[in-house]
Amino acid sequence: MLGRWTAGLLIALALVLCLGETIVADATIVLKYGHPNAPASIAGRQADLFAKLVAEKTGNRIRIQVYPASQLGTLSELVEATKIGSIDISHNTYAGISTLYEDFAVFDTPYLFDSPEHLMKTVAPDSPLMKQFNEKLIARAGVRVLYSFYLGTRHLTANRPVYSTADLKGVKIRSIPFPIYTATVEGMGAIATPIDFAELPSALATGIVSGQENPLDIIWAQKFYETQKYLIMTGHIIGADGVIINERSWQRLSPELQSLILEAARETAATALEWNLTVEAELVDKLRQAGMTVIDEKSGLRLDEIKKRVKDAVERRFGSQWNKYWSQIAKMGK
């Protein structure tokens, strides 16, 4: 009797173990992806596309839950949350990622890249500089860059006309709260006022700051034309955001799943570049139709002077640290 009971128990346990193995094998791995942007922006759309492609390519073995619009934290908080693993994936400016490894901010240097294509070649996962930086990021912070996407070329907006650096003397302009961005805004002649992206709409609406700088797509998606009358075509940073993943989250995935995710990443980056290049060709007219006055070189913008002042300010602050990288990046554009 006891022997039959024991045998039956062993059979039942074996069935449970087999079933358990099947459940584990078939289980969906859920990864959280937090970011600061509006879902309708290209930054938001590429995150959704990446999630969609990952689900398709892995047969839903991996599902990425996207949390847009700073739902999971500010720019700085998103980076830190990815580092400690409370979220798995986030995207941020490279200046934001530089809080984990400082040299990443070199990718946000103003007037450094010749074109978006030059930028994307430099920040591609297989570029020599990105490989070097990524190895140090993994070692120091337990985070890796999965891919980069073209965020856009940044321009200034203001509630007053700006034609030269003199027009910004004493004017508070919002900057991303990282050193390369405050140096850029100060080089323009303004008072750099660091404000997180989530707080920017209210800061513009209440007059805490008189202007800000962002790519055209973000200016449009966030409806900054409602509080900003002037669009000043400074084109000061051709910028990408880096999509980072917690290293523990990455290493829990099989090599096959990792390969499929990287495939989805390459397709997402290529699509986001196409989207943004198309949008940038259209949005100046749309913003003009929305009521903004566009100031460019044809209408008197002293771009050469602004460019020189900004480059001088950045050189003074970061030249000794980054000159070796700037020369390397310049060669990659040729």
Secondary structure, DSSP 8 states (H G I E B T S, - for coil): -HHHHHHHHHHHHHHHHHHHHHHHHH--EEEEEE-SS-TTSHHHHHHHHHHHHHHHHTTTSEEEEEE-TTTT--HHHHHHHHHHTSSSEEEEEHHHHTTTSGGGGGGG-TT--SSHHHHHHHHSTTSHHHHHHHHHHHHHHSEEEEEEEEEEEEEEEESS--SSGGGGTT-EEEE-SSHHHHHHHHHTTSEEEE--GGGHHHHHHHTS-SEEEEEHHHHHHTTGGGT--EEEEEEEEEEEEEEEEEHHHHHTS-HHHHHHHHHHHHHHHHHHHHHHHHHHHHHHHHHHHTT-EEE-GGGT--HHHHHHHHHHHHHHHHHHHHHHHHHHHHHHT-
